[in-house]
Amino acid sequence: MSAPYDKLGMQSAWRRFSFDAIANPWSKFERQLRDIEAGAAALNLSSDSVHLAAEIAAFEPDLNDEQRVGLILLIVVSFAALEEGSTRFPVTGPQSVEPMRRLLGPLCGESFGTDGIERMRIGIKRILISSSAAGVIGTNPNDYKPLIYLPPFIYQHRVLSSEVALARRLATLINAQSARIDKARIRDLLLGLTTHAATLGATPVDLSEEQRAAIECAVTAPLTVISGGPGTGKTSIVLAILKVLVGAGVDPGEIALAAPTGKAAYRIGESIRESLPSDSNDPAPWKACPQPTTVHRLLGYSPARRRFRHHRSNPLGAHVVVVDEGSMLDLELMSRLLDALRPDARLVILGDADQLPSVSAGAVFRDLLPPAGEGNSALTRNCVRLTRSYRMDSEEEAGNAIFNLASAINAGHLDLFALGVGAGDGTVTRRDSALQIEFVGAEWLDKEAASGAFLERWYSEQVRGDGEAGGLENRIFTALESGFAPTECESLRRV
């Protein structure tokens, strides 16, 4: 093999087959690489990631074996961080100790010794501080190196570049001029939604104040971010946004509807269809809007060429782009979407910042949302949080318990019982056995107390319906000319 390839410490398939481990034992460096390969699977990485890391580390020929292994581990850690959804990872300082130990644990096998994890963690820190791998690791965002070290974090160059480019594009979009639509006209259109729906027999539109604020922002602002939990009416207001946009003079053909997945896109279309008037001949112009599609299809992605048809030099024709389930948009796809917008386009993103993480690295949707009540920037004014739930009544005890529990989890409270029975608000009710479960509100049953008893009771009562159908399954119900008797109607309802 050539000298540069020897630096990789890799063996071809033929050499592994013919290798005489007794006569030519592997060096410590090679054994450590094998351990890193074996541990990569625990971090959802393939052995290819280790091979790539070794190739990158080979660009530093003056490192000794210990330093080279440390550099390889650092590169693999950056791969693992992306796999976990993080665009950066702490590698120095107090906040890095436990995260580094967690990722190095599976990689530092027997050949590293009992102190291998701590020794390699410190060795990586020395490489970064001494700049002994300056050909691979840059220390400035503009350095053209595979890795960028901005203490205490390590970035991959391509990811950091995407973040910077996305931030600039977002700033340009946020500061763009708002659409010149009279607010009184928007209010009239919102007021007309209920009247129009009732007249044509469609599903009545009942908009809360926060939903109205979200729609008004979506119609005028260059960028609108709408976040809300399950049941807060995100998908239902997409139809209202379409109607107001068209009513305000936007050509239906210049509105694009998209979602990260086909299922989410279908749900938007289904919501629109369910809200249509019973009269299929209704000539409403907003019905001419394009069908919802995936973001990839909207941008014209070609799997064979691995390219997008629409980009900065060939932007989308849509004047308004509405994207549902925006929390699933990762850094790369969000960058592609913004690059494909024409200069005067408006973007509306709906999602739940506390649910459905991005497909790949980068939580762009969550990061766009400022903390509630913080600041008065253009971005803050264009972010709307939907808090009213239409699936549960917070005034009702069981619904309030679930609402409080969800809020406590999102707030990061570790001791839920401190907020529950002990505090007197009934957030979580502790049950000692499966027989005590009432299937109402928020209940907690210890794993030890549950075993198979809870599953058996849940299946029989909540799935199979033994309690509801008991004594009714073999009964004959007779309909007279006047219909079923009131008591039989109740029994049939239970069945």
ABEGO torsion letter per residue (X at the ends): XBAAAAAAGBBBAAAAAABBAAABBBBAAAAAAAAAAAAAAAAGBBAAAAAAAAAAAAABAABBAAAAAAAAAAAAAAAAAAAAGBABBBABEAAAAAAAAAAAAAABBAAAEAAAAAAAAAAAAAAAAAGAAAAABBABAABBBABBBBOABBBBAAAAAAAAAAAAAAAAAAABBBBBBBAAAAAAAAAAAAAAAAAAGBBBBBBBAAAAAAAAAAAABABBBBBBBBGAGAAAAAAAAAAAAAAAGBBAAABBBBBABAAAAAAAAAAAAAABBABAABABAAAABBBBBBAAAAAGBBAAAGBBABBAABBBABABBBBBGAAABBAAAAAAAAAABBAABBBBBBEBAABGBBABBEBAAAAABBBBGBEABAAAAABBBBABBAABBAABAAAAAAAAAAAAAAAGBABAAAABAAAGAGABBBBABAAABAGBEBBBBBAAAAEAAAAAAAAAAAAAGAAAABGAAABBBBBBAAEBBAAAAAAAAAX
